Amino acid sequence: MQVFQQISEVKTYILSQKQQDKTIGFVPTMGALHQGHISLIVQSKKECDISVCSIFVNPTQFNNANDLSRYPRTPELDIQLLEQVGCDVLYMPDVKDIYPTTDTRQFNFGYLDTILEAEHRPGHYNGVGQVVSILLKGIEPDKAFFGSKDYQQVMVVKSLVDQLNLPVEIISCPILRENDGLAMSSRNMLLTLEERKIAKLVPKMMEESREIAKKNGISAAKSYIHNEVAKVSIMKLDYYEVCNADTLEPLTALKPTQQAISLIAVFVGNIRLIDNWMID
């Protein structure tokens, strides 16, 4: 595996591969890799000749300085995992290589920038837009792979690609879960043993709320989630919504012809977890 710290080095390597008519797959990450990330590399390797992974904890997408400082960083283990899965290139820049000057660009993601994650984390998606646009322009992949746990983020990235007219296909890949159902996340490693036991309640609540929504309606599902979270002293609900899966417009009722998705953000202790479940 080639490891680069400067985008100029990555560009030189990618150009040499494209001159051999090789296709480029890209998986952007913030490190602390888990099998969810690795599944993206595996998918990239299936669909592309060369797979590139980036590891960069992007400061501009954190609206909480404490969240940024405690975000897990495991570079040595990350490199081992990427080598084991056969990743071709790892780009590990420092902040100055990504942002040689302050990035003042402001993106307009419309409705997507007013709801759910955007509403509860002001400025988050603008930071995502900044770093993803820099990475996509620098690496120029044919395809980029994102996990669907960050469902809204995938929609934001697709909007970004359309706005900037970037020649890349954005591929959304399925959520990977632990044996007890908890969605894989780098933040899971920050949970204490007690918090980790509580966190496994999240997917169980989501599964139950899905069935309640189908039988008794969305309002009943929301009441169930609020009541269940309130029973656990170390849990705090940030939001739970049932939305149109294509637009993320909140729904008040399910329709047979409309794909719906339930989305949650919940604190377990001080760690904020997100998840989503399709309602079919």
Secondary structure as UniProt FT lines:
FT   STRAND          2..4
FT   HELIX           7..18
FT   TURN            19..21
FT   STRAND          24..29
FT   HELIX           35..47
FT   STRAND          50..55
FT   HELIX           59..61
FT   HELIX           65..70
FT   HELIX           75..85
FT   STRAND          89..91
FT   HELIX           95..98
FT   HELIX           110..113
FT   HELIX           116..120
FT   TURN            122..123
FT   HELIX           124..139
FT   STRAND          143..147
FT   TURN            148..149
FT   HELIX           151..164
FT   STRAND          169..173
FT   TURN            179..180
FT   HELIX           186..190
FT   HELIX           193..199
FT   HELIX           201..216
FT   HELIX           218..230
FT   TURN            233..234
FT   STRAND          235..244
FT   TURN            245..247
FT   TURN            256..257
FT   STRAND          260..268
FT   TURN            269..270
FT   STRAND          271..279
//
